[in-house]
Amino acid sequence: MATLQAQSLFFSSSSSSPSGQRKLRASLHVPVNLRTKVVSLPKLNLGGLSLRQDDTATSFTQPPRPTTASEDEHLVSKIHAILDAVADRAEMHAIIGAQRNDWNHLFTNSINAISLTASLMAGISSIPVGEAAPHMLAFKLSSLILFTAATGMMLITSKIQPSQLAEEQRNATRLWKQLGRSIETTLALRAPTQRDVDEAMEKVLALDKAYPLPLLPGMLEKFPEIVEPTRWWPKTQRKQSPQAGSNGWSHELEEEMRGILRVLKAKDEQQYITLGKSVLNMNKTLAISGPLLAGLAAISSGLIGSPALGPMPAFLGVIGGVLATAVHTLEHGGQVGMVFELFRNCAGYYRRLQEEIESNLGETDVQKRENGELFEMKAALQLGRSLSDLKGLASYASPSCEDEDMKEFAGKLF
């Protein structure tokens, strides 16, 4: 303390003159124990901010973050490209569906008119008016030509089934529009991810495979050996049964979903598969009978006037033509092929819901499932039921419940 007081007096007496200032600069001495020490602080990391102490000053720096703006723009561009393709597909299927529906009406009306006209000519050519009637030969040949043309056209329409083609395109148009709305909803809720792009691409490819645009080749089999539900969605991975957990899921909800799943398999899907088989068998019979009757009428009309056969050719020609017209009207006017495709699509509708339930129940990590409450509401909407009605199906999940005990269907929509 004495040293500091002496230095203070020396500073006050010397600072008034220039020589004092020089003496101050020369004599001022800071003790070693009072010198400023530079303390080296450790490097701290505060939430991405780097606290670093240099020799002279402390500085705050933020490490560079990898930007994802360009990647997000790239993903948005991809998803918009898929959305444009989906909208284009929907429009193409709608146009082709309208065209093939027109085919069904035009073919049906034209073939019926040709068959009835040929039957009328066959009847006129069989009227005995004497030998001096050369116009009867013209009626006979005209009947033969018309019956042959009707037979060929019946074979074509029985093969391609225009009413079924139109139903395929109508359903494809609906599904393409549904996929487009799903992608738009994703874009409205959040930024798309690579998984969204991959899933959208898989759905596009699955729809292209389920409902091809070309007529020949690539047309769907109209008379399959095995009737199966139509599949227009990508396959999902199946995993082992999980335990009850959170994310909107509970043991009661899992039992409810198992009950719905069992009823869908045993009742709803099986019903439409059975109906589809019955309609397919009827359509096969009609598709064979129509051209066969028209061909019989063509052969009979060519034999009209044969003395050895008498009136039988004329009888078979007229009756065969009329029956061929009736069968063709029932097959294509009644759109039996369209009904078969409708039943197959209904079975596919319930098959898809089954796989969605199995996929969620098979996910062991509950957090990776779809939200339970949201999934229950979606299932209720797809089945045309209320949430309280849906809970009543949980009793069918019990192993003690037999398939014969199920008195109701899961779906009330159709």
Buried (B, 14 or more C-beta within 10 A) or exposed (E): EEEEEEBEEBEEEBEEEEEBEEBEEEEEEEEEEEEEEEEEEEEEEEEEEEBEBEEEEEEEEEEEEEEEEEEEEEBBEBBEEBBEBBBEBBEBBBEBBBEBBEBBBEBBEBBBEBBBBBBBBBBBBBEEEEEEEEEBEEBBBBBBBBBBBBBBBBBEBBEBBBBBBBBBBBBBBBBBBBBBEBBEEBBEEEBBEEEBBEBBBEBBEBBBEBBBEEEEEEBBEBBEEEBEBBBBBBEEEEBEEBEEBEBBBBEEBBBBBBBBBBBBBBBBBBBBBEBBBEBBEBBBEBBEBBBBBBBBBBBBBBBBBEEEBEEEBBBBBBBBBBBBBBBBBBBBBBBBBBBBBBBBBBBBBBBBBBBBBBBBBBBEEBEEBBEBBEBBEBBBEBBEBEEEBBBEBBBBBEEEBEEEEBEEBBBEEE
